[in-house]
């Protein structure tokens, strides 16, 4: 057994008194000490699983931008609606497939924009007979579209079968919200239906063949200079437009004006291919109506950025 030597110092020695102190020593058993190894390293915690934050893709970002554009346009049109006559507008961007409508299913009198429907139905009737439009039909169609000639329209309307024929034709074109009237100018339609009509004029998979589509484009692209207002107001120098406008005043409306414009704006490189339909009524004058529909069309381009 091991021993330890313990030295006990007397109080005098502790206090610093000279050699007068007494030293006492004795051997005592050493305590048994068990040593345990202790690591100085910190414990290693299990790694937490890592998860990257989702990064929005192009589609998500485009959808978010689109939502902002629509919200801004809605706000602008609502603000305008509080100060102006009743109106609606619809837009189709054929390049992206995106559609927009503000009160797009509200019915308005067509006035002369119905002439585009009559032209389309005439072209389909000729197709069904496996022929091109006759010289007599084109003699009526040209002034009907280019000059908005009412007499030519009435004659052609009756020649192709009037209300019943155009109603059947509209079903074929998918115009589900348009109600044809015997008096063609009183036909009721919506901005969304007019966008559908404009689509059928260019759809290669639609009922119109290439010859009919070309005829419609040529006529609507060469309207009288005095009648190229409305949708053409948004076309830039490098862009091409087609248009058909409608305007009318009636005693039933207290002499107020219905003013409408439907058309399409395109570029050769395909970066712009947009159809726009603006319908309005209760305008104080035709001039005021033209100003209104052009302002609405410009708002759609400003906010939808096409």
C-alpha positions as CSV (number, residue, x, y, z in Angstrom):
1,X,0.0,0.0,0.0
2,X,1.2,3.5,-1.0
3,X,1.5,6.3,1.5
4,X,1.6,10.0,1.3
5,X,3.7,12.2,3.5
6,X,1.6,15.1,5.0
7,X,3.4,18.1,6.3
8,X,1.4,20.2,8.8
9,X,2.6,23.7,9.4
10,X,1.9,25.4,12.8
11,X,0.2,28.7,12.9
12,X,3.4,30.6,13.7
13,X,5.0,29.4,10.5
14,X,1.9,30.3,8.5
15,X,2.1,33.8,10.1
16,X,5.7,34.2,9.0
17,X,7.3,33.7,12.5
18,X,10.9,32.5,12.2
19,X,12.2,29.0,13.0
20,X,10.2,28.7,16.2
21,X,7.5,26.8,14.3
22,X,7.0,23.1,14.6
23,X,6.9,20.8,11.7
24,X,4.8,17.7,12.2
25,X,4.9,14.9,9.5
26,X,3.1,11.6,9.3
27,X,2.3,9.1,6.7
28,X,-1.4,8.5,5.7
29,X,-2.9,6.1,3.2
30,X,-3.3,7.7,-0.3
31,X,-7.0,7.7,-1.4
32,X,-7.9,5.6,-4.3
33,X,-8.6,7.9,-7.3
34,X,-10.3,6.7,-10.5
35,X,-9.5,8.8,-13.5
36,X,-12.0,9.1,-16.4
37,X,-10.9,10.3,-19.8
38,X,-12.9,13.4,-20.9
39,X,-12.8,14.5,-24.5
40,X,-12.3,18.2,-25.1
41,X,-14.1,18.0,-28.5
42,X,-17.7,19.3,-28.8
43,X,-20.3,16.6,-29.6
44,X,-21.0,16.3,-33.4
45,X,-24.7,17.0,-34.1
46,X,-26.4,15.3,-37.0
47,X,-26.5,17.4,-40.2
48,X,-29.9,19.0,-40.9
49,X,-31.4,18.2,-44.3
50,X,-30.9,21.0,-46.8
51,X,-33.7,22.2,-49.0
52,X,-33.3,24.9,-51.7
53,X,-36.0,27.6,-51.9
54,X,-38.2,27.2,-55.0
55,X,-37.2,29.5,-57.8
56,X,-40.1,30.7,-59.9
57,X,-39.9,29.5,-63.5
58,X,-40.6,31.5,-66.6
59,X,-44.2,30.5,-66.7
60,X,-44.8,31.6,-63.1
61,X,-43.1,34.9,-63.6
62,X,-45.1,35.5,-66.8
63,X,-48.3,34.7,-65.0
64,X,-47.5,37.1,-62.2
65,X,-46.7,39.9,-64.7
66,X,-49.9,39.2,-66.6
67,X,-51.9,39.4,-63.3
68,X,-50.4,42.8,-62.6
69,X,-51.1,44.0,-66.1
70,X,-54.8,42.9,-65.9
71,X,-55.2,44.5,-62.5
72,X,-53.8,47.8,-63.7
73,X,-56.0,47.7,-66.8
74,X,-59.1,46.9,-64.9
75,X,-58.4,49.8,-62.6
76,X,-57.9,52.2,-65.5
77,X,-61.1,51.1,-67.2
78,X,-63.2,51.3,-64.0
79,X,-61.9,54.8,-63.4
80,X,-62.8,55.7,-67.0
81,X,-66.2,54.1,-66.7
82,X,-67.1,56.4,-63.9
83,X,-66.8,59.4,-66.2
84,X,-67.9,58.2,-69.6
85,X,-70.8,56.5,-71.5
86,X,-71.3,52.7,-71.3
87,X,-68.6,50.6,-73.0
88,X,-67.0,47.1,-73.2
89,X,-63.7,45.9,-74.6
90,X,-62.1,42.5,-75.5
91,X,-58.6,41.6,-76.6
92,X,-57.0,38.5,-78.0
93,X,-53.2,38.2,-78.4
94,X,-52.9,35.4,-80.9
95,X,-49.1,35.2,-80.4
96,X,-49.5,34.2,-76.7
97,X,-53.1,33.0,-76.7
98,X,-54.0,35.3,-73.9
99,X,-57.4,36.9,-73.8
100,X,-58.8,39.9,-71.9
101,X,-62.3,41.2,-71.6
102,X,-63.9,44.0,-69.6
103,X,-67.7,43.5,-69.5
104,X,-67.1,41.3,-72.5
105,X,-70.4,39.5,-72.4
106,X,-72.6,42.7,-72.2
107,X,-74.7,43.2,-75.3
108,X,-74.5,46.3,-77.5
109,X,-76.1,47.3,-80.8
110,X,-73.7,46.5,-83.6
111,X,-74.5,49.4,-85.9
112,X,-72.2,48.9,-89.0
113,X,-69.7,46.4,-87.5
114,X,-72.3,43.8,-88.4
115,X,-71.2,44.3,-91.9
116,X,-68.1,42.1,-91.1
117,X,-70.5,39.3,-90.2
118,X,-72.5,39.8,-93.4
119,X,-69.3,39.7,-95.4
120,X,-68.1,36.5,-93.7
121,X,-71.5,34.8,-94.2
122,X,-71.4,35.8,-97.9
123,X,-68.0,34.2,-98.3
124,X,-69.1,31.0,-96.6
125,X,-72.1,30.8,-98.8
126,X,-69.9,31.0,-101.9
127,X,-67.6,28.4,-100.4
128,X,-70.5,26.0,-99.8
129,X,-71.4,26.3,-103.4
130,X,-67.8,25.5,-104.3
131,X,-67.3,28.8,-106.0
132,X,-65.7,32.2,-105.5
133,X,-68.0,35.2,-104.7
134,X,-69.6,36.5,-107.9
135,X,-68.8,39.9,-109.4
136,X,-72.3,41.1,-108.3
137,X,-71.6,40.0,-104.7
138,X,-68.2,41.7,-104.7
139,X,-69.7,44.8,-106.2
140,X,-71.8,45.0,-103.0
141,X,-69.2,43.8,-100.6
142,X,-66.5,46.4,-101.5
143,X,-68.5,49.5,-100.7
144,X,-70.2,47.8,-97.7
145,X,-66.8,47.4,-96.0
146,X,-64.6,50.1,-97.5
147,X,-67.3,52.9,-97.4
148,X,-69.8,51.4,-94.9
149,X,-72.4,51.8,-97.6
150,X,-75.8,51.0,-96.1
151,X,-77.7,50.4,-99.4
152,X,-75.1,47.9,-100.6
153,X,-75.3,46.2,-97.2
154,X,-79.1,45.9,-97.3
155,X,-79.0,44.4,-100.7
156,X,-76.3,41.9,-99.9
157,X,-78.0,41.0,-96.6
158,X,-81.2,40.1,-98.4
159,X,-79.3,38.3,-101.1
160,X,-77.6,35.9,-98.7
161,X,-80.8,35.1,-96.9
162,X,-81.3,37.9,-94.3
163,X,-81.8,37.2,-90.6
164,X,-82.3,33.4,-90.7
165,X,-79.2,32.9,-92.9
166,X,-76.9,35.1,-90.9
167,X,-78.2,33.5,-87.6
168,X,-77.3,30.0,-88.9
169,X,-73.9,31.3,-90.2
170,X,-73.2,32.9,-86.8
171,X,-73.7,29.5,-85.1
172,X,-71.2,28.0,-87.5
173,X,-68.7,30.8,-86.6
174,X,-69.3,30.2,-82.9
175,X,-71.0,33.5,-82.2
176,X,-73.1,32.4,-79.3
177,X,-73.9,35.9,-77.9
178,X,-75.0,37.6,-81.0
179,X,-78.7,38.1,-81.8
180,X,-79.4,39.0,-85.5
181,X,-82.1,41.6,-86.2
182,X,-84.2,41.9,-89.4
183,X,-82.9,45.5,-89.4
184,X,-79.2,44.5,-89.5
185,X,-77.9,47.6,-87.7
186,X,-80.0,46.6,-84.6
187,X,-78.2,43.3,-84.3
188,X,-77.0,42.8,-80.7
189,X,-73.5,41.5,-79.9
190,X,-70.8,41.4,-77.4
191,X,-67.1,42.4,-77.5
192,X,-66.1,38.8,-76.8
193,X,-68.2,37.5,-79.8
194,X,-66.6,40.1,-82.0
195,X,-63.2,38.9,-81.0
196,X,-64.3,35.4,-82.0
197,X,-65.4,36.7,-85.4
198,X,-62.1,38.4,-86.0
199,X,-60.3,35.1,-85.1
200,X,-62.4,33.2,-87.7
201,X,-61.2,35.6,-90.3
202,X,-57.6,34.4,-89.9
203,X,-57.9,30.9,-88.4
204,X,-56.4,28.4,-90.9
205,X,-58.3,25.7,-89.1
206,X,-61.6,27.6,-89.2
207,X,-64.4,27.5,-91.7
208,X,-63.0,30.1,-94.1
209,X,-60.6,28.9,-96.7
210,X,-57.5,30.9,-97.7
211,X,-59.2,32.7,-100.6
212,X,-62.0,33.9,-98.3
213,X,-59.6,35.0,-95.6
214,X,-57.6,37.0,-98.2
215,X,-60.7,38.7,-99.5
216,X,-61.8,39.7,-95.9
217,X,-58.3,41.0,-95.1
218,X,-58.0,43.0,-98.3
219,X,-61.4,44.7,-97.8
220,X,-60.8,45.5,-94.1
221,X,-57.3,46.7,-94.8
222,X,-58.4,49.2,-97.4
223,X,-61.3,51.1,-95.7
224,X,-61.8,54.7,-96.6
225,X,-59.3,57.1,-94.9
226,X,-62.2,58.8,-93.2
227,X,-63.1,55.5,-91.6
228,X,-59.7,54.2,-90.4
229,X,-60.3,55.5,-86.8
230,X,-60.8,53.3,-83.7
231,X,-58.5,50.3,-83.5
232,X,-56.1,51.6,-86.1
233,X,-55.2,54.4,-83.5
234,X,-53.0,51.8,-81.7
235,X,-51.1,50.7,-84.8
236,X,-47.5,51.8,-85.1
237,X,-45.7,52.7,-88.3
238,X,-44.3,49.2,-88.9
239,X,-47.7,47.5,-88.2
240,X,-50.6,46.6,-90.4
241,X,-54.3,46.9,-89.4
242,X,-57.7,45.7,-90.5
243,X,-60.8,47.5,-89.2
244,X,-64.6,47.8,-89.4
245,X,-66.3,50.6,-87.5
246,X,-69.9,51.2,-86.6
247,X,-71.7,54.4,-85.6
248,X,-75.4,55.3,-85.3
249,X,-77.7,57.7,-83.5
250,X,-81.3,56.9,-82.7
251,X,-84.2,58.9,-81.3
252,X,-84.9,55.9,-79.0
253,X,-81.6,56.7,-77.3
254,X,-82.4,60.4,-77.1
255,X,-80.2,61.2,-80.0
256,X,-77.1,59.7,-78.3
257,X,-74.6,57.7,-80.3
258,X,-73.5,54.1,-80.5
259,X,-69.9,54.0,-81.6
260,X,-68.0,50.7,-82.1
261,X,-64.7,49.5,-83.6
262,X,-63.3,46.1,-84.3
263,X,-60.0,45.3,-85.8
264,X,-56.6,43.6,-85.7
265,X,-53.0,44.8,-85.6
266,X,-50.1,42.8,-86.8
267,X,-46.4,42.9,-87.8
268,X,-44.7,40.9,-90.5
269,X,-42.3,39.3,-88.0
270,X,-45.2,38.0,-86.0
271,X,-44.2,39.8,-82.8
272,X,-47.6,41.6,-82.7
273,X,-50.9,39.8,-83.6
274,X,-53.7,41.3,-81.6
275,X,-57.4,41.6,-82.2
276,X,-59.4,44.3,-80.3
277,X,-63.1,45.0,-80.1
278,X,-64.5,48.1,-78.4
279,X,-68.3,48.7,-78.1
280,X,-70.0,51.8,-76.7
281,X,-73.3,53.6,-76.6
282,X,-74.8,56.8,-75.1
283,X,-72.1,59.0,-76.5
284,X,-73.0,62.7,-76.9
285,X,-71.7,62.8,-80.4
286,X,-70.0,60.6,-82.9
287,X,-66.7,62.5,-82.3
288,X,-67.0,61.9,-78.6
289,X,-67.6,58.2,-79.3
290,X,-64.6,57.9,-81.6
291,X,-62.4,59.6,-78.9
292,X,-63.7,57.1,-76.3
293,X,-63.1,53.9,-78.3
294,X,-59.6,55.0,-79.3
295,X,-58.8,55.9,-75.7
296,X,-60.0,52.4,-74.5
297,X,-58.0,50.7,-77.3
298,X,-54.9,52.6,-76.3
299,X,-55.3,51.7,-72.6
300,X,-55.3,48.0,-73.5
301,X,-52.0,48.3,-75.4
302,X,-50.5,50.5,-72.6
303,X,-51.3,48.0,-69.9
304,X,-51.2,44.6,-71.6
305,X,-47.9,45.6,-73.4
306,X,-48.5,43.9,-76.7
